[in-house]
Amino acid sequence: PLQLDFELNNTCNLRCVGCTWSKEPADTAVNFPIEKFKEIISEGAKNGLAALDMSFVNEPLIRSDLPAFIRFAKTNGILDISFNTNAVLLSKKMSDELLESGLTRIQFSIDALTEDFYNRVRPGGDFRKVFDNVKYFIEQARKTKGLLTAVRTLERLAEASAA
């Protein structure tokens, strides 16, 4: 395959409106072992694997070892390495480690432009903290060539559909 998608953990730190985790949280947390990841990536790299996404319906930053997964993939020739995050756990330390790891794409799923809307769709989150986390990451990312960043929001869409 040209791309593999991994869920490195089956958990999330929020219970957002409309997300599967708000309806069916995992009974037990399961983490994908880095040894198995290395085995799969090594085999894939030998056979033309070029891209890797490490999120679907999980929060990858729950894994403090996430940069190690990225570094391994990058050093094995994977060209495009990406994930989505709600940025609640994006500390300065984690930002710095991610920026040094070889990450090529990151999407911040904030889903809000205002604190009021954020509090409605992201219960348990902290809008100001997330804003500061993303701001720091983007400021540091400007120094990194080849890193694409995106911020996703649903607020305007929600306002339009409510009208």
C-alpha positions in Angstrom: 0.0 0.0 0.0 1.1 3.6 -0.6 -0.5 4.8 2.7 -1.3 3.2 6.0 -3.6 4.6 8.7 -2.9 3.7 12.3 -4.8 4.2 15.5 -2.0 4.2 18.0 -4.6 4.2 20.9 -8.3 3.7 21.1 -9.0 6.7 23.4 -9.7 10.4 23.4 -9.5 13.0 26.2 -12.7 14.7 25.2 -16.3 13.7 24.6 -17.3 16.0 21.8 -20.8 16.4 20.5 -21.2 14.3 17.5 -18.2 12.1 18.1 -18.3 8.3 18.6 -16.4 8.7 21.9 -19.3 10.7 23.4 -21.6 7.8 22.6 -19.5 4.7 23.0 -16.3 5.3 25.1 -13.8 2.5 25.1 -14.2 0.1 28.0 -10.4 -0.3 28.3 -7.6 1.7 26.8 -5.5 -0.2 24.2 -2.2 1.1 22.9 -0.7 -0.1 19.6 2.8 -1.4 20.5 5.7 0.5 19.0 7.5 -2.8 18.3 4.6 -4.0 16.0 4.5 -0.5 14.4 8.3 -0.7 13.6 7.8 -4.1 12.1 4.9 -3.0 9.8 6.6 0.3 8.8 9.9 -1.5 8.0 8.1 -4.0 5.8 6.0 -1.3 4.2 9.0 0.9 3.5 10.6 -2.0 1.6 7.5 -2.2 -0.6 6.9 1.4 -1.5 5.0 2.8 1.5 5.0 6.5 1.2 2.4 8.0 3.6 1.2 7.4 7.1 -1.7 8.8 9.1 -1.9 8.2 12.8 -5.4 9.2 13.6 -9.0 8.5 12.9 -11.3 8.7 15.9 -8.6 8.9 18.5 -6.5 11.5 20.1 -2.8 10.7 19.2 -1.3 13.1 21.8 -2.5 10.8 24.5 0.6 8.9 23.5 3.6 10.7 25.0 5.8 8.5 22.8 4.1 9.8 19.6 7.3 11.5 18.4 9.2 8.2 18.5 6.7 6.7 16.1 7.1 9.6 13.7 10.9 9.6 14.0 11.0 5.9 13.2 8.7 6.3 10.1 10.7 9.3 8.9 14.1 7.6 9.2 12.6 4.6 7.3 11.8 6.8 4.3 8.1 7.6 4.8 7.5 10.8 3.0 4.2 12.0 4.4 3.4 11.6 8.1 0.3 13.2 9.5 -2.3 13.2 12.2 -5.3 15.2 13.6 -5.5 16.4 17.1 -7.8 18.4 19.4 -4.6 20.2 20.7 -5.6 20.0 24.4 -2.5 18.0 25.2 -0.2 19.9 22.8 2.3 21.2 25.4 5.3 23.3 24.4 7.5 20.3 25.0 5.3 18.0 22.8 5.2 20.7 20.1 9.0 21.0 20.0 9.4 17.2 19.9 6.8 16.9 17.1 8.5 19.6 15.1 11.9 17.8 15.4 10.4 14.3 14.7 9.8 14.6 10.9 6.1 15.2 11.0 4.9 16.6 7.6 1.2 17.4 8.2 -0.9 18.2 11.2 -4.6 19.2 11.5 -6.0 20.9 14.5 -9.6 19.9 15.0 -10.8 22.8 17.1 -14.3 23.1 15.6 -14.9 26.6 16.9 -13.8 30.2 16.4 -15.3 31.4 19.7 -15.0 30.2 23.2 -18.8 30.0 23.6 -19.2 27.7 20.6 -16.1 25.6 21.6 -17.6 25.0 25.1 -20.8 23.7 23.5 -19.2 21.3 21.0 -16.0 20.3 23.0 -17.2 19.7 26.6 -14.2 19.3 28.9 -11.8 21.2 26.6 -10.2 24.5 27.3 -10.5 27.0 24.4 -7.8 29.4 25.7 -5.3 26.6 26.4 -6.0 25.1 22.9 -5.6 28.5 21.3 -2.3 29.1 23.1 -1.1 25.6 22.3 -1.8 26.0 18.5 -0.4 29.5 18.4 2.9 28.3 19.9 3.0 25.3 17.6 2.4 27.5 14.5 5.0 30.1 15.6 7.6 27.3 15.9 6.5 25.5 12.8 7.2 28.6 10.7 10.9 27.6 11.2 10.3 24.1 9.8 10.3 23.6 6.0 7.8 21.2 4.5 5.4 21.1 7.4 1.7 21.7 6.5 -0.7 22.8 9.2 -4.5 23.2 9.1 -7.1 24.3 11.6 -10.6 22.9 11.2 -13.7 24.6 12.5 -17.4 23.9 12.1 -18.7 27.1 13.7 -19.6 29.0 10.5 -21.2 25.9 9.1 -23.3 25.4 12.2 -24.4 29.0 12.2 -25.4 28.7 8.5 -27.4 25.6 9.1 -29.2 27.1 12.1 -30.3 30.2 10.0 
